[in-house]
Structure formats: structure tokens, C-alpha cells
Amino acid sequence: MNSNIYDVIIIGGGAAGLMCAAALNIKYPFLKVLIIEKNSKAGRKLLATGNGRCNFTNLKIDSSCYNTDDEKKLSKILYAYPPKKIIELFEKELGVVAAFKDDLVYPITFQSKTVADALTMACSKTKFVYDTEVTSVVSKDMKYVVNGTFEGYNVVFSCGGVSLPDSGSNGSLFPTIKSYAGNDSFVQLLPSLVSLKSSDKDIKKLSGLRQECALTMDGHIEKGEILFTDYGVSGICVMQFSGIYNRSLASGKKIPYISADLIPSMSSKEKLAKITDLIKRFPDRTASDALSGLLKEPLARCVVERSNGSPEDIAKIAGDFRINLAGSQGFDKAQVTSGGLKLKKVTDGLELQNSRGLYVIGEALNVDGICGGYNLHWAWASALTCVEDIIDEYEEI
């Protein structure tokens, strides 16, 4: 028997790849499974997830929280693998106890290492080949030959997108996938969940300052903490906009600015009344000094400098603080990739249409979600969907 023939070869030992192997080991332990990983260890990007805390799902998973080309297919997969099912799998099959912060779900240790280790231990029957980049996947005699050496009846592309390329995802296998799926099979790759740049000089003076606010961009609204940087703005509420912004820019529609309500707890009338009162009560102070108890001093100064000095104009700018946009940071800073293989190009089981035995899961597919555990949930759900399809085909034999 050829020792290099496998039932399933998984390309990429990230979140989706590890879950795929773990589920195969648990459900069908007699299957011969191989993971080929270009790094010296698996789960490198997973270890950095959520600043090392690993928000692995969200109690409010819904297809409306994702960008994709096939929401119907995505909805079907998410319905089959809701948060409750994922949490139960982690606790019962992997031994990871969940902790909850509002709708966010973490390992109770609040360490990504807990999740990575649990998945790796569940892959005890899987062979790992490290420090190996896959350069070819060739169809031959009802199997696929990977790198001219490893043969598999099924091959799972779990190669990620192109975000954080230092973690190992660089899109090098996308041409191979395209050769099987067709030239029209990919949606343009763009950075998502990434900081935005601004050309405003006064924004740079606020670098390092954080402010709770309500953001509006092209009709979309987000609330949370904005972080001013020397290149623009960051923070979760900003990053939630980045995919929309970059996709709009790529389509030819420029979104010129985002607007921040810097005092969202007050109505426009309340802002004006409070600002008017503070300026009147402290006539010996500059306007920005008078407002330093309402807004952080550097931000108060910036707002006043943008205004004509009247309480009315200061209140207006505090409620509509515009930040002109000049692009976003690149893939090297992006948490996820927007775009990838069209979901319409795979079956409900995530098998490439017209290429039996070839599967694509995780970030390589055109599915990207908002912050808060949505993208890891997709990694798990897509991996488990693929496993079910592989097992169903074996049961038919």
C-alpha cells in the first residue's frame, strides 16, 4: 500500500483546516488524513486572533452580517451550524469551555492557544507535513496528486485569503483553484476589517486619542470607540466600515468621508445648550479650555479650530465631525480578505462544481463577516459542511 495515498489532503493548517481534520478524526477515525502546512506549526493566524483572546463565535450569527455572492447558500450553512452547535462541539468534542461577554463567545481561558491546542490534539490521527508550500494539485486516475508526491481522493483548499500574509496566507493557490473553477470564478480581493486612512492634517495631531462616538458612512451607522492615528482612524467601529468602503471604491464609487458624533449621548439641542453654558460660565478661558470637561482637550481644540467660534458651529461640528478618507491600510494589516472564490462556484457541500473531490473552505471563499467572532464561525461552519459532504460520499460507496 502506498503510504502517500490519503483519503483527504487538507492544504493549510489554519482555523478551518484544523477543524476539518479534527472533525474527520472524530467522526471517521479510520480515514487517512493529511494536513500540509507552509509554516513550522499549525494555527499561526489563529493564535493571534482577537489579540490572542480568540472570540470564536457570536450568539447573533446571521447571514446579513456577512458579505458574499450567494447569501442563500451561506444562510443554509449557518442554519445547519448555529452558534449553539459550535459551542457544544467545542465543549463536548474539544474540551474547550465557553465564556460569554454579551454576545461574544470566548474560551474561558481567554487565550487563543486554548483553541489552537484543542484542535491540534483532536487531530491526533492526522499526519502533518510542515514547512511545505503546495505548488501543484494535479488530477490523475480518480485522485489528485499534490506537489507530485502526495495522492488524495479528496483535497480541501483551506489556504486562507491574502490578509496578514506573514501568517502564511498569500493567495498563491488561487490560480490553481481558478484552473479548476474557471476564469470567472473569483471576486476581487480587497482588505477588510482594516483601518482607514485620512488626508486631514488635524487628525494626525490627535494620534493615540480614543473617543466613544457614533459613526456614519454612506448611510451605514456604527457605535463604539474610534482611535485616531498618525495615518487616519482605527477601532472596531471604523474597521466594520472598511469592507464596505473598499468594495465601493473598487466599483468606482468613492465615499469621501465618515462622520463622527463625538457626543452621542446628547441630542443636537443638548449639545448646543451644554456648549453655550460652558463657554458663558468660563469667559476667562479659551473655548477649547472651557469645553475640556466635555471633550478630551486635544479633541476639543480640534473641534473649536474647525469652527467659526460660535457655540452653534462648535455644537454642529461636535455632532458631525467629518474625517476625509484617503484609502485604507493594506492586506498586511487587514484581519480578513473580502473576495475570493465565489460561493456560487461550489456545491452546498463546498465541493467545486464539476471537480469531484476538490473542496474550498474558510477565507478562500468569498465570505467575510464583521468583527465579533463571525469570521471564525464561518471557518468552523465551512469546515464542518465540507466534512459532512466527504462523509456522505464515503457512505454512498
Number of C-alpha atoms within 10 A of each C-alpha: 4 7 8 12 19 20 18 26 28 26 25 27 31 28 28 31 31 28 25 31 30 28 24 27 19 15 13 13 15 11 16 20 25 26 26 24 25 20 18 11 13 25 26 18 22 23 21 15 19 18 12 15 20 26 27 29 27 26 17 14 22 16 21 12 14 20 18 24 18 15 16 13 19 24 16 12 20 19 15 13 20 18 22 11 13 18 24 15 14 18 14 11 15 20 16 21 16 18 15 14 9 8 13 17 21 25 24 13 15 18 19 23 20 20 26 22 16 18 26 19 14 21 24 14 18 23 15 17 18 16 12 14 17 17 11 14 20 13 17 11 7 11 19 24 21 19 14 12 9 17 25 26 19 21 27 25 24 31 30 34 29 28 28 20 16 12 18 22 21 17 17 16 22 18 13 15 21 14 11 17 20 11 10 10 18 21 16 14 21 21 27 30 30 28 27 25 19 23 14 15 11 16 20 16 15 18 16 11 15 17 17 17 20 21 25 20 18 14 7 11 15 17 16 14 17 22 20 20 21 15 19 25 27 21 19 20 25 23 24 21 24 26 25 19 24 23 19 13 14 13 8 9 11 16 17 16 17 22 20 25 22 24 20 16 12 13 12 17 12 13 22 19 14 16 22 19 14 19 19 14 11 13 10 10 13 13 24 23 20 23 24 16 11 17 18 16 15 15 23 21 19 19 25 22 14 14 17 11 13 14 22 18 16 25 25 18 20 28 22 19 20 18 19 18 19 17 19 24 18 15 21 16 16 23 21 26 27 31 27 24 28 20 27 20 21 22 15 17 21 25 23 21 16 12 12 13 22 26 25 28 31 26 30 29 29 25 27 25 26 21 19 21 23 24 24 24 25 27 25 23 27 27 29 25 20 23 25 16 18 20 14 12 11 12 8 6 5
